[in-house]
Amino acid sequence: MTPAPLTLPPAWSGLFAHGYTPAQFAALSTLIDEAYAQGEVFPAREHIFRALELVRPADVKVVILGQDPYPTPGNAHGLSFSVMPPARTPASLKNIFQSLARCVPGWCPPSSGNLEPWARQGVLLLNLILTVRSGEPMSHARLGWQAFTQAVLRFVQMESPYIVFMLWGGKAVASAQPHIDASKHAILIDQHPSPLAQNRLPPEQKFAANHHFAEANRLLTEHARPPIDWRL
């Protein structure tokens, strides 16, 4: 059976006016359909645009940019860094939780790594690449996802009055920073929270030592936007 065509949530269709064309999207969709037909790909096809489904562009207050979905079966569900129960909390997310424990009063480790409560408050949990082959990180890096996600970043800045962008790791910075208007929005930069990035750093430079989540709320409040309740 031929799968239904990939479609964007209606609120996000305006991104086609920001340097990304329907023809590009159609070409990407063809490649994605071929990838799903040839082997195991994550997340489930119906969850590819889950991050966009959960928050409207005008409501975005924070963007947390990941690289690509978890390549482990049962983990990826369309939101960067997030996993659905009963999946175990991945190492990168554990480091994110350590940062939260340091800078957010009253924050306690949650029972699962599902970050949907953040998305429903206006946190766009976006990966640069929205699909991946099972067991092969960055395997879809050349399909054309970056052009799409960069258009998402340009579009959301036009729709939302103020956004805090959290860019973690060199790939996120290189891919996203040139597309962000820092005169209107904020950018917070740090190392990627993965163990590979953390193990070579001294304690004071490790991801858990940053205060991005508290700083994001401070910036949002300064710009008359409600802060995020980071508790899960």
N, C-alpha and C positions, 0 to 999 in steps of 0.2 A: 504494500500500500504506500502510495506517495504521501509523504508528510505534508501537513499544511504549511504554507509559506511562512517564513519568519516575519513577524510584524512587531513594530515598536509599540509600547504603550502610547495611546493617542496624545497624551500631554507632552511627549518628547518628540513628536514629529517635526517640530520647529527646528530641530538641529540641521535639517537639510538646507536651511538658509545660512549656514555658518561654515561654508567651505567643504561641505560633504554632500555628495549628490545621491539621488535615488539609484542611479546606475552603479555607483560604487557599492551601495548597500546590496543591490541585487547580485552583483558579482561575489561579494563576501558571503551572502546567503547560499549561493550555489556551492562554494567551497566548504561551507559548514555542513550542508546536507551530505556532501560526498564523504566528509570525515566521519559523520555519525553512521553512515551506511557501511563504512569500511572497518569499523572497530569500536571499542569501548571508549566513549568520550564523556567527560564531565564538564559541567553539571548535567543533569537530565535536560534534554532539549527544551522542555517547557519552562525551565528555570533560568535560561540564558540571560534574560532581561529582568530577573527578579529584583535586582537593585533599583532599576528604574520604575518598576511597578509599585514599589513601596513608598516612594516619595515623589511628589510633583516638583518640577523645576523651581517654581517660585518659592517652594517651602524648604529648599535645601539650605542648611545653615553650616554644615561641615561636610567636607569631602575627605574620606580616608581612602587613599589610593593604594591598591595592592598590585602585584605583578600579574599572576595568572591563577586560576583555580587550583585547589589542592588536587594532586593527581592520584590520591588514594581513594579507593572505592568507599562510598558512604560518607565522605566528608563534604565535598563542594555542593552548595545549593544556591549559587548565584550571587552571594554577598562576599566581598573581600574579607578574608581572615575568619569568617564565620563558619561554624559547623553545627549541624543539627544533632540532637541526641538520638541514639546513644553513643555517637562518635566521641572518642576521647579528645580532650583539648590538645591541639597541636602545639609544638614547641614555640612557634612564633606568637601564637595567641597567649600562651603562658607568660611570655615576656611582656606582652601588652597588658595583661592583667597585673603584673608586678608594678608596672608604671602607674596604673590606676590606683593600686593600693597605697602607693607613696604620695600621690598628689590629690586624691579625692577623699575628703572626710566621709567616714561612714561606709566606704566601699568595702564589700566583702566578696571573696571568690564565689562565683555562681556555680550552680549545679551542672550547667552545660555551657557550651561555647556558642550558643545561638545569639547572634547580635541583632536580630530583627527588632527588638525594642528600641535600639538606637535609630534604625532606619525609619521607624514610625514617628520619630521626633524630628526628623529632618537631616539625618546623617546619610549621605550617599556613599555606600560601601561599594566602590567601583574598582574592578580590576582593569589594568591596561589591556589585557587579553582575556576574553570572556569564556574561552573553552580550552580544553587540554586533553590529550590522549592519556589513557590510564597508564600510570607509572612513568610518564615521560614529561617532566617539568619543561615548560617553555616550548613544547612541541608544536604549538599553533602560533608561534611568534611571527611567522611570515605569511600568515593568511590575510592580513590586512586589518586586524582589529585595532591597531594603534591609531590609524586615521579616523576610525569611528569614535573611539573613546576621546581623542583630542577634540573632535567636534562636540561631543557631549560636554566637555569642560568649557569650551567657548560658549556654547548655548546657555548653559546653566548660569554663567556669570551675567548674561543679559537679562535673565528672568528673575534671579534672586538679588535682593538689595545688598546683601553682605554675606560672604562665605569665608570660613577658615579652611584652608587647604592643608592637610597633613600629608607631607611627602616624605616617605621613609625609604631610604636607599637610593643609590645612584640611578637606577633605571627609572624610578618614579620622578626624580628631579629632572633628569634629562628629557624625559618624554612630556612632562606636564608643565614645568616652570615657564617655558617660552610661550605657553598658551594662556597664562594667568595674568590678569591685569592687577599688579601689586599696588597700584595707586587707589584701587577701589576695594580690594579684598586682601586677606592676610594669608601668608604662607609660613608654615612651621616645618622645618627640615630636621631630620635626624637619620641615623643609621637604620637599616632595615632590622626589624626585630628577630629575624631568623638566627638560630644558633651559629650558623656559619659566619654571620657578620659580627656576632657578639663575642665569640670566644677569643678573638684577637685584640679586644679592647680592654683598657684598664677600667676598674669599677666606676669611676666618675664619668666615663664616657659611654657606658652601656645604656641601652635603650631604656631600661627600667629607671634610670636616673633622670629622665626628662620629665617635664611637667606639661606636656602638650595638652592633656585633657583639661587641666585646671586653667591653662592659658587660653584655650579655646573658649571656655565659658566666660573668662574675664573679657575677652575681645567681643564676644557676642553681646554681653551685657552693656559694654561701652557703646555699642552700635544699636542699642534698643531692640535687640533680638533675644528671645527667651533662651536661657542656657539649656544645655543637655543634661538630663539626669542619666549619668553614666552607669548607675547601678543596674544590674541584670537580675 
